[in-house]
Amino acid sequence: AISSGVGSTIAPFLSVFIAKRFFAFNPSLQRIRDIVGLLFAGIPIGSVVLATLMTFGFIRGGLIEASAAFGIWIAVWICNVLSASIVSTIILVWFKEWKVRFTTEARLFETVGLFGALALLIIFMFTGILGNNINFAYFVFLPLVWAALRFGIREVVTILFLFSATALWSTFLGRGPTSVSDVNLSILYLEGFVSVISFTSLILAVVVAEQMAYGQRKDN
């Protein structure tokens, strides 16, 4: 417990320090270097400390054998990287701009359509209402790309958070495209899948934001 608490305290500070020191990290997440610095450097390195201390605590506490340490370390590291990436980004973007504004009725309808499509996708993917012959896993890229191109990083991370939370719960219940007989293996598959869609969609959203900002500066 002590090692886990120490790791949970050190890891976030180390992640932010690395991102700011080597990538000039800005919490607005409007540049590629912000995403790269936080998600590809800061959080993975900070998670090394957390995974190491937690695994050490498991061994000292007699919860696992030393021979299983590496496998546990990998699982803890992946889990923390994914959870910290999604939670930190959604906190940062919503803290920066928490008010939801719709400039036109068309924008309101498009927002409803975006999250309505996400809701339908989640229902089809995790309830099996259409049977198990169709794999809806990669259909999640459709609302993510839609959000990246038409909205912004706030909507992208919101979709990622909603999808990841639902997917995790459904996987524990034995549902979804990553579910297998072993729950731990199912979670590992899910983490890998969510990592791919998260990093891809976040990079796309930031690239679009940078291009729009460049166009506005050029016009001015």
N, C-alpha and C positions, 0 to 999 in steps of 0.2 A: 504494500500500500504506500509506503514511504517513497520507494523508488518510482512508482507510477505518478505520485503527486509531484515529485521533483521534476520528472520528465515532462509532465503536462504543463508545468510552470515555465520551464526553460525553453521548450520547443517553440512556442509562439514568438517569444522575444528573439530567439535566434533566427527564426524565419524572417521576421521583419527586418532585423539588423542586416542580414545577408542581402535581402532585396533592396534595401536603401543604400547600403554601402557599395554594392557592385553594379546596381542597375538603376540607381536614382529613382527608386520606386515612388509612385504617386498613387494614393488610395483611390483616386477617381477611376483608375483602370481604363483609361482612354487611349493608352499607347500599348503597342506590342511589347515594349520592354517592361511595362508594368506586369503584364500577364506572364511573360517569360521569367521575370525576376521572382515573382511570387510563387507561381505554380510549378515552374520547372527547376528552380534553384532553392528559394527560401524554404518552402514547405517540405520538399523532399529531404533536404539536409537537416532541417529541424526535426523531421520525423525519425531520422536515424538515431538521434539522441533519445527520443521517447521510446522507440522500439527496443533499443539496447537496454535502457533502464528497466522497462517493463519485463523484458525477457529475463534479465538478471534477477528481478524480484520473484518471477515465477519459479526460477530454479532454486533460489534461496528458501523460498517458502514451501518447497517440495511439491509444487503443483504440476511440474513437468520434469521429465528426465533431461539430463544434459544433452543426450543424443538427439532430442527433438527440438533443441534450442533454435537451430537455424530456420527450420520450417515455421516455428512460431514467430520468430523475428520477422520473416518475410511477410507473413499474414498480418501482423500488427503494423508493419511499416506501410503496406499497401492500403490497409483500412484507414490509417490515420491520414495518409496523403490524400485519399479520395474525400474523406469526410471534412478534413480541414480546408481543402480546396473549395468545395461547394459551400460550406457554411461561411467561410471567410469572405468569399466573393459576394454572396447574397447580403451579408451584413454591411459590407463596404458600399455596395451600390444603392441599397435602400437607405442607409444612413445619409448618403450624399443627397438623395432626392427621394423623399418618402411620399410626397404628394403625387397622386395620379391625376393627370390632366388630359382631357380629350379636346383637341382644338376644333374638331369638326364632328358631325354626326357620323360621317364615313369612317373616321378614325375609331370612334366608339364601336361601330359595327365590326370593323376589322379586328379590334381587340377581342371582342366577344367571339368572333369566328376563330381566332387563333387559339384561345383557351378552350373553346368548345371542341375544336379538332383534337386538342391534346386529351381532353376528357374521353372522347370517343376512342382514341387510340389506346388509352389506358384500359378502358373497358374491354376492347377487343383482345388486347394483349394478355391481360391477367385474369380474365373470367372464363376464357374458352368458349364464349357464347357462339362463336362461328366455327367451333371445332378446333382441333389441333393440327389440321393439315396446312394451315397458313402460318408462316412465321412473320409476325408483325414487328420484330425487334428493330430492324433498321428503318422502319417507317417513322421512328421518332426523329430522324433527321429532317423530315418535312416541316414540322412546326419549329424546329430549331433554326433551320435555314431561313424560314419565313420570318421569324423574330429577328434574326441577325440582319437581314436585308431591309426589312421594313420598319423595325422598331429600334432596338439597341441592346446593349449588354444587360441592362436591368431585366428586360423581358426574357432574355436568354437564360440568365442564371435563375430566374424564377421558375421557368419551365424545367430546368435541370433539377432544381430542388424538389419540385412537386413530383417529377417522374422518378427521381432516385428514392424518395421516401416511400412512394407507392410500390416501386419495384422491390425494395428491401423487405417491406412487410409481406408482399405477395410471395417472395422467394422463401421466407420463413414458413409460409403456409404451404409450400410445395407447388406453387403456381408460377407460370411465366416461362419464357424461352430459355432461361439459364438454369432452370430447376433440374436437378438430378437426384438420385437416391440419397447421396451424401449431402447434408445441409451445408456443411463447411465448404465443400467443393462448389456447391451452388453459389454461395456468397462470393467465393473467389472469382468464379466466372462472371458474376454480376459486377463486381468491382472492376474487373478488366474492361468489360463492355462500357460501363458508365465512364470510366477514365477516358476511353477513346472518344466518345461522343462529347464529353465535357470539354476536353482540351481542343478538339477540332472546332466546335461551335463557338467557343470563347475567342479563339484566334480569328475566326471569320468575322465575328461581331466587332472586334477591335480594328481589324483591317478596314471594314466598311466605315467605322466611325472616323478613322484617320483620313480616309479618302474624302469623306464628307467635310471634315474640318479643313482639309487642304483646299477643297473646291471653294469653300466660303472665304478663306483667306485670299485666294486668287481673284475671286470676284470683287473683293474689297480693295 
